[in-house]
Amino acid sequence: MSKKKVPKYCYRCSECDKEFFIRHSIKDKLTHCNCEKKGKVMRIPMIGRILKNKTKENKAGEKVKQFIEETKKELKEEKKSLSGQEYDA
């Protein structure tokens, strides 16, 4: 019986600024940190995760393309969330 490997993702909390790794399905997405402040988390892209698990069905080029699309989507969401914020110089 073969075990399916669950991917590992890196997240950063907006409140406590901690980075941590967690394993979950690609369909799942973590939204909040377990810290005291319950800050929102942002997934940090990890290029290494797309180069693992090479099979005939999942060629590296397809994985790279999927990774790029996911990252573009995440960056667009982050840009949208930051567009209304003001910063002190």
ZAMARGU-4260 file (C-alpha; in steps of 0.2 Angstrom, whole numbers, plus 5000, padded with zeros to 4 digits):
<rodrens>
0) 5000/5000/5000 | 5008/5017/4995 | 5006/5032/5005 | 5002/5049/4997 | 5014/5063/5001
5) 5006/5079/5007 | 5015/5094/5002 | 5024/5106/5015 | 5020/5124/5014 | 5029/5139/5022
10) 5018/5153/5030 | 5022/5170/5038 | 5010/5178/5051 | 5006/5196/5048 | 5005/5199/5067
15) 5019/5189/5076 | 5030/5189/5060 | 5034/5171/5063 | 5038/5159/5048 | 5032/5141/5050
20) 5030/5125/5039 | 5014/5115/5039 | 5009/5100/5028 | 4992/5100/5020 | 4982/5096/5004
25) 4985/5108/4989 | 4966/5111/4990 | 4967/5118/5008 | 4974/5135/5012 | 4978/5141/5030
30) 4971/5158/5034 | 4976/5162/5052 | 4990/5159/5063 | 4989/5150/5080 | 4998/5165/5089
35) 4990/5175/5103 | 4984/5189/5090 | 4977/5176/5077 | 4985/5186/5063 | 4982/5182/5045
40) 4995/5171/5036 | 5003/5173/5019 | 5010/5158/5010 | 5028/5160/5005 | 5032/5152/4988
45) 5045/5138/4989 | 5053/5133/4972 | 5059/5117/4979 | 5042/5110/4981 | 5039/5110/4963
50) 5054/5100/4958 | 5050/5085/4969 | 5039/5071/4965 | 5044/5069/4947 | 5033/5056/4938
55) 5028/5053/4920 | 5011/5060/4923 | 5017/5076/4931 | 5031/5083/4921 | 5042/5097/4928
60) 5036/5110/4915 | 5018/5107/4920 | 5023/5109/4939 | 5032/5125/4935 | 5018/5132/4925
65) 5006/5128/4939 | 5017/5136/4952 | 5019/5152/4942 | 5000/5153/4940 | 4997/5150/4959
70) 5011/5163/4964 | 5004/5176/4952 | 4987/5174/4960 | 4994/5175/4977 | 5004/5191/4973
75) 4988/5199/4965 | 4978/5195/4981 | 4992/5202/4992 | 4994/5218/4981 | 4975/5221/4982
80) 4976/5219/5001 | 4991/5231/5003 | 4984/5244/4990 | 4973/5253/5004 | 4987/5254/5017
85) 4997/5270/5021 | 5015/5269/5028 | 5024/5282/5038 | 5040/5287/5030
</rodrens>
